[in-house]
Amino acid sequence: MNLSIIIPIYNEEKSISKLYQKLKKVLSDLNMQYEIIAVNDGSIDNSYEVLKEISQNDSDLKVIDFRKNFGQTAAISAGIDMSKGEIIIPIDADLENKPEDIPNLLNKLNEGYDIVSGWRKDRWKESFFTRRLTSYIANWLISKIVGLKLHDYGCTMKAYKRDIIKDIKFYGDMHRFIPAYAMWYGAKITEVPVNYEPRQYGESKYGIGRTFRVLLDILTVKFLTDYLNRPMHFFGRIGFWLFFFSFLSGFFALCLRSFLGISLILTPLPLLTAFLIIIGIQFILMGLLAEILIRTYYESQDKSTYSIKNKINF
């Protein structure tokens, strides 16, 4: 199997048939063996029935039906786990991504890249201040924090080589950060502009709450990519900064007592000093516990702390 197309689906009954027809037209022109894996993420409309009907006439369309809605990340993860293709391309079911861009992603992969990320370059041109500017800021912030510059982290349409993501597990809403995870494994990543069309049917699944979830996910990715194998550096650094501020607080309290005659019990500084010391000690201890847990994680499952690309004469 050369290519696996993964489609996470949640209440997209009106879009499925059109997307399927477009995919079949594009994929039939490729000299590749392919499969289409549709993951019904607990839809409450007739999405599953539409998929079931199409799959009866096409063995290339494989359907996974979740018991309930687990989210887009879980749907993509299930598709990856069940797929057989050496190249994996997720695509949205709402027709915002265009299957006609698949050959461009594949051509870029053939240049030696492990991941090719889609960039919806012309998205929200007419809504600069309400949507485009906030999207730009969000992607700039993510790029700065995780250390990987991409213009469009939110684009589902990306091409992955199986060997670079097969061992990566995703939780929560982390699918948009797959390139950042893969970068930690040494993946070579680039992006290409892809076409974008506004949603034709239904309503967007994203609201204002997504912004706050993304911010929390950024912190998680930053921790996992930079400090997963050395958590003490993260917790210890915070602990020592707390010790530093406790020293400043205590020193200022003593200066007030010595030079201005202000009693220690008349200021909150001694209490603040003690509080910062206690919290600092707790962060150091959390770092030690995290070091123990990460060693248990690797050693109990015989996992490696590195990723090998090639081996010769083994």
Buried (B, 14 or more C-beta within 10 A) or exposed (E): EBBBBBBBBBBBBBBBEEBBEBBBEBBEEEEEEBBBBBBBBBBEBBBBEBBBEBBEEEEBBBBBBBEEBBBBBBBBBBBBEBBBBBBBBBBBBBBBBBBEBBEBBBEBBEEEBBBBBBBBBEBBEEEEEEEBEBBBEBBEBBBEBBEBEBBBBBBBBBBBBBEBBEEBEBEEBBBBBBBBBBBBBEBBBBBBBBBBEEBEEBEEBEEEEBEEEBEEBBEBBBEBBBBBBEBBEBBBEBBEEBBEBBEEBBEBBBEBBEEEEBEBEEBEBBEBBEBBBEBBEBBBEBBEEBBEEBEEEEEEEEEEEEEEEEEEEE
